[in-house]
Amino acid sequence: MYRREIQEQALVPKGADEWDGRAGGYGAHPSHGGYVDDFIARMRLDGARSVLDVGCGPGTLALPLAARVDEVVALDHSPRMLEALRDRARELGVANVRPMLRAWEDDWHDVPVCDIAIASRSTLVADLDAALHKLARHARRQVCLSYPVGGGFVDPAILAAAGVELPRVPDHLLLLGMLHRMGIVARLDLLHTRSRLAGCADFDDFARRLAWTTGPLDAAALQRLRAWYVADPQRAARGGRDMVWAFVAWDVERADDAG
Ligand SMILES: C[S@@+](CC[C@H](N)C(=O)[O-])C[C@H]1O[C@@H](n2cnc3c(N)ncnc32)[C@H](O)[C@@H]1O
């Protein structure tokens, strides 16, 4: 069902070049704060020595986690995201994060198995089933991931106001269904973050950030969007409704641990 929905909706996950273009601004995004703490608080870090962070971006989680374990292996398919991670690690004096240029879809034979494998806000891939199997194979103790809830990344009211239709992201329940078929009963929490359109400097900033999700907006769409933006300045400052992430985690029991 997941693959069919991705196909029917013609949903094309963003490629490495698009993420490259976003590497500079991503870390400064105001919605990270509470989310990062909420995610890390749900990890079973006691006694854990290594973390594999898939789709690590500029190290939003990898860097704070480096203070809690011996090593973080940080995978991303975007060279510029990994550059941003290296720069920040240097600035912070963090020496135990190992960046690896790798996509979900690549060969992972040399990716180390870690105590905990995480994938935060990086699970929108064409073959989610394959990604889940890869994560499960690379964790000794626990897997934690987050996946968008509600069909997308932007408040539908904003899209409707602009008259833009976007492919819907498959429901997070399909992810739970895939895990169920793998014999995994996962735990589900909901994590709220501010909208990625929150705190824009002005309308131009708002329209530019929205266009990263929607693609270029024509003059008519921009006009309608501006009407939505000025109608309620507080709502505009919030960037519409909060973003909700499904936090999904399970404990791993490996055959080699038994007995
Ligand atoms: C929204 S960012 C999340 C970054 C970080 N994990 C966080 O939660 O802040 C998504 C990241 O996943 C990476 N990504 C997306 N698709 C990927 C793929 N197919 N293989 C590897 N990385 C991917 C992007 O380059 C980007 O750095």
The ligand as a Tripos MOL2 file, in Angstrom:
@<TRIPOS>MOLECULE
LIG
   27    29     1     0     0
SMALL
NO_CHARGES

@<TRIPOS>ATOM
      1 C1         14.7750   16.8020    7.3750 C.3       1 LIG1
      2 S1         16.4870   16.3910    7.3460 S.3       1 LIG1
      3 C2         16.6640   15.6150    8.9200 C.3       1 LIG1
      4 C3         17.9920   15.8480    9.5620 C.3       1 LIG1
      5 C4         18.0910   15.3610   11.0000 C.3       1 LIG1
      6 N1         18.0190   13.9150   11.0670 N.3       1 LIG1
      7 C5         17.0090   16.0030   11.8400 C.2       1 LIG1
      8 O1         16.1000   15.3310   12.3210 O.co2     1 LIG1
      9 O2         17.0870   17.2270   12.0140 O.co2     1 LIG1
     10 C6         16.5030   14.9840    6.2650 C.3       1 LIG1
     11 C7         17.9090   14.4920    5.9860 C.3       1 LIG1
     12 O3         17.8120   13.2090    5.3840 O.3       1 LIG1
     13 C8         18.6990   13.1600    4.2980 C.3       1 LIG1
     14 N2         18.1560   12.2010    3.3370 N.ar      1 LIG1
     15 C9         17.0140   12.3070    2.6260 C.ar      1 LIG1
     16 N3         16.8630   11.2610    1.8080 N.ar      1 LIG1
     17 C10        17.9530   10.4600    1.9950 C.ar      1 LIG1
     18 C11        18.3920    9.2380    1.4120 C.ar      1 LIG1
     19 N4         17.6600    8.6310    0.4820 N.pl3     1 LIG1
     20 N5         19.5580    8.7010    1.8460 N.ar      1 LIG1
     21 C12        20.2920    9.3180    2.8090 C.ar      1 LIG1
     22 N6         19.9440   10.5010    3.3750 N.ar      1 LIG1
     23 C13        18.7800   11.0530    2.9740 C.ar      1 LIG1
     24 C14        18.7560   14.5810    3.7510 C.3       1 LIG1
     25 O4         19.9240   14.8320    2.9940 O.3       1 LIG1
     26 C15        18.6800   15.3920    5.0370 C.3       1 LIG1
     27 O5         19.9490   15.6790    5.5460 O.3       1 LIG1
@<TRIPOS>BOND
     1     1     2 1
     2     2     3 1
     3     2    10 1
     4     3     4 1
     5     4     5 1
     6     5     6 1
     7     5     7 1
     8     7     8 2
     9     7     9 1
    10    10    11 1
    11    11    12 1
    12    11    26 1
    13    12    13 1
    14    13    14 1
    15    13    24 1
    16    14    15 ar
    17    14    23 ar
    18    15    16 ar
    19    16    17 ar
    20    17    18 ar
    21    17    23 ar
    22    18    19 1
    23    18    20 ar
    24    20    21 ar
    25    21    22 ar
    26    22    23 ar
    27    24    25 1
    28    24    26 1
    29    26    27 1
@<TRIPOS>SUBSTRUCTURE
     1 LIG1         1 GROUP 0 **** ****
